[in-house]
Amino acid sequence: MADIANRYGENIGGKYYVDNQCIDCDLCRETAPNNFKRNDDGGYSFVYKQPESGEEEAQCKEAKEGCPVEAIGDDGS
C-alpha cells in the first residue's frame, strides 16, 4: 500500500500520487498516459496531472489496482 509520507515531490497535489516503492515498470504510464510521467534521472513514475474526467479517473484507478508493488496511492490531498 502506498504511503503518503513517502510520496515523490514531483507529484502534483491531489488524490493520486506515487511513493518511493515505484520500480519503474511503466504500467501506470501506459494505462494512464495523461496523468503519469517518468522521472528519467530517478527512474520512477509520478503523477503530473490529476484526473479531470471520468475516463482519466478510471485509468488512474486501473493503474493503481494494477501496480505490482502498490506504489500508487489515492488518499492524497
C-alpha positions as CSV (number, residue, x, y, z in Angstrom):
1,M,0.0,0.0,0.0
2,A,1.3,3.4,-1.0
3,D,2.4,5.7,1.9
4,I,1.7,9.4,1.5
5,A,4.6,10.2,3.8
6,N,6.9,8.6,1.1
7,R,5.4,10.2,-1.9
8,Y,7.7,11.7,-4.5
9,G,8.0,15.5,-4.5
10,E,7.2,15.8,-8.2
11,N,3.6,14.5,-7.7
12,I,1.1,17.2,-8.3
13,G,-1.1,17.9,-5.4
14,G,-4.4,15.9,-5.2
15,K,-5.9,12.5,-4.8
16,Y,-3.4,10.3,-6.7
17,Y,0.4,10.1,-6.0
18,V,3.3,7.7,-6.4
19,D,5.6,6.8,-3.5
20,N,9.2,5.6,-3.3
21,Q,8.2,1.9,-3.8
22,C,8.0,2.5,-7.6
23,I,10.1,0.1,-9.6
24,D,9.7,2.0,-12.9
25,C,7.7,-0.8,-14.6
26,D,5.8,1.6,-16.9
27,L,2.4,0.1,-16.2
28,C,0.9,3.4,-14.9
29,R,2.3,5.4,-17.8
30,E,0.9,3.0,-20.3
31,T,-2.5,2.8,-18.5
32,A,-3.0,6.5,-17.8
33,P,-0.6,8.4,-20.0
34,N,-2.3,11.7,-19.5
35,N,-1.6,11.5,-15.7
36,F,1.7,9.8,-15.1
37,K,5.2,10.7,-16.3
38,R,8.6,9.3,-15.7
39,N,11.4,10.9,-13.8
40,D,14.3,9.9,-16.1
41,D,17.0,10.7,-13.6
42,G,15.5,8.8,-10.7
43,G,13.9,6.0,-12.7
44,Y,10.3,6.2,-11.3
45,S,6.9,7.5,-12.2
46,F,4.9,10.3,-10.7
47,V,1.5,12.0,-11.1
48,Y,1.9,15.1,-13.2
49,K,-1.8,15.8,-13.7
50,Q,-4.7,14.7,-11.6
51,P,-7.6,13.2,-13.5
52,E,-10.0,15.7,-14.9
53,S,-12.6,13.4,-16.5
54,G,-14.4,10.1,-15.8
55,E,-12.1,8.4,-18.3
56,E,-8.9,9.7,-16.7
57,E,-10.3,8.7,-13.2
58,A,-11.0,5.2,-14.4
59,Q,-7.5,5.0,-16.0
60,C,-5.8,6.2,-12.8
61,K,-7.8,3.7,-10.7
62,E,-6.8,0.9,-13.1
63,A,-3.2,1.9,-12.8
64,K,-3.4,1.9,-9.0
65,E,-5.0,-1.5,-9.0
66,G,-2.5,-2.9,-11.5
67,C,0.6,-1.6,-9.8
68,P,2.7,-4.6,-9.0
69,V,4.3,-3.0,-5.9
70,E,1.3,-0.9,-4.8
71,A,3.3,2.3,-5.2
72,I,0.2,4.4,-6.3
73,G,-2.0,5.9,-3.6
74,D,-5.4,7.6,-3.9
75,D,-5.6,9.2,-0.5
76,G,-3.7,12.4,-1.2
77,S,-4.9,15.9,-0.8
